[in-house]
Structures are given as structure tokens and as C-alpha cells.
């Protein structure tokens, strides 16, 4: 199933990745199963943010709690590959929960979407998802 992404959010993610360079940026995605409504930047608390990302656990827990209590639905995550391609790495596959959540990956001027799933087409962990432009 494709996912809608507004041009405003598209630009926000590109700008965040550029501002974080040479580190990986990361954050949380909120919306409905077919539309991303918001992206929340989070601190990258990874030991080596030049090559990996780890979303601040406090931000993730707070988002899960808000989502469970009727707040915005947590759809998934995003991060950048400042020196790589806009597709999940082997490291991403090793670290992901294959829970069906959405992953957006930013590299240069490109954003791709992936669903973390057991036995996925890429690294047996991710299936590609088509991103469609939407109105703001």
C-alpha cells in the first residue's frame, strides 16, 4: 500500500538530514496507515552517529504512550544515510523490529519508504513502499 507524504514534510526531512550532516538524523513518523501527517525530530543517541542512529528512548516511549492514549498514531521512524544510499542497510536490518512499521530513509535529495517485516524483500527485513505526493 502506498503512503502519502506532503511536500512540506518532504522538505522538512531533507532539511533535517542536511542540517545533521555528517551525522545521521532520526525521528518519529505519525499519521494514518496510508498518510504521514507529521515527523518529529529526535536526538540521535547512538554511540557513533556518523554511521548509525538510535532514537532517544525517552522520546520513543513518550510517543508510544501518547499514541496509546488517543494521541497521534506512531507509524514508524526515519533516519538519514549521509554517506550512503536511500535504502536500509544491513545494519538497519539487524537492528529493526520486524513489526510492520514504516521506515523512511533520506540520502541526498532522495527519500524512500520501507516496511519492516519478517522475510522482507531487502535483507529479509524490509519491503519497499511507494511514496506518493500529497497536499500540505
N, C-alpha and C positions, 0 to 999 in steps of 0.2 A: 504494500500500500504506500503510495507517495505521501510526502509530508510537505505542507505549505510553510514557506519562510518569507517574511516580508523583506522588502529591500532595506528598510530601516534596520532590522535585526541582522541582515546580511552585512551591511556596512559596519554595524556595531562590532560584530565578531572579527571582521577583517582589521578594524582599527585596534581592537584589543590585542590581537596577535602581533600587530606591528609594534605597538607600544611595549609589549613584553619582550620583544626580540632583544637578545638572543635566547631568552628563556622561553619555555613553554607556558602559555596561558592556559587557564582551565576555568570551568564553571558549570552551572546547572541550567537545564532547559525545562521550561514549564509550558503547559498548554493542553491540547486535546490529542487523541491518538493520531489525528491527521493534520494538526496545525501546531506550530511552535509560536506561542504568544509572547514569551519573554525569555531572556537569557540573563542569568545572574553571575557576574564575575566572582570568582573565589580565589583565595590565596592558594598558590601552588606551594605546598609544604614538603615536596619531595626532597630527598637528600641531594639530588643533582638535578635542579630544574632546567639545566641546559639540554638534558636528554630524556627526562621523564617528567611525569606530573602525578601529583596526588592532591585531590581536592581536600581542603581543610575539613577534617571530620566534624568539627562543630557546626560548620555551615551545612554540611550534608545532613546531619542529624536534625538540625532545625528545620530544614526544608522538608524532610520526611514527616516530621511532626505536624507542620503546617498543612501538608498535603492530606494527611490522615484526619485532620480535624476540620476539613472543609475548605482549606486554602487552595491555592493554585496546585494543579496536579504536576508532580515531578515526572517528566517524561524521560529524562536522561541527562547526558553530560556532553561537554565539548572540551576540546583542547587543541593546541596548535602543534605542528611539526615544523619548527623554524628552519630546520636544515634537511627536511625530508619531503615526502610526498603526502598528499591528502588522502591517505588510506591507513587503516590500522596497521601498526607494526606487529611483529612477533611478540614484542614486549607487551603491547596493548592486549593481545590475545591471552597472554599468560596471566595478566592482572585483572581481566574483566570477569564480572559475574555474568554468566550467560542467562540473563533474566528477561530478555526481550526488550530491554530499554534501548533508547536511541543514543547513538554517539555521532556527534558532528566533529569533523577534523578539518582544521584550517591549515593550509600550506600556501604561502604566497598569496595570490589572489583567488585561490580555489577553496571552496568548502564542499565537502562530501558528507553524506549521511550513511549510517550503518546501523543495523540492528544486531545487538549482541545475542547470539543464540547458539545453543549446542549444535555442533555439526555444521556450522555456517560455511558458506562458500569460500571465505577467505580465512585461512589459518584455523579452519574448523571452529570458528568463533563468531564470525560476522557475515551478515548478508547485506548487500548493497540496498540502499533505499533512495528512490528518486526524490530530489528536491524540486518543488515547483514554486515559482514566484507567486506572492500574494500581495494584496493591497496592505498598506500600513495599518 
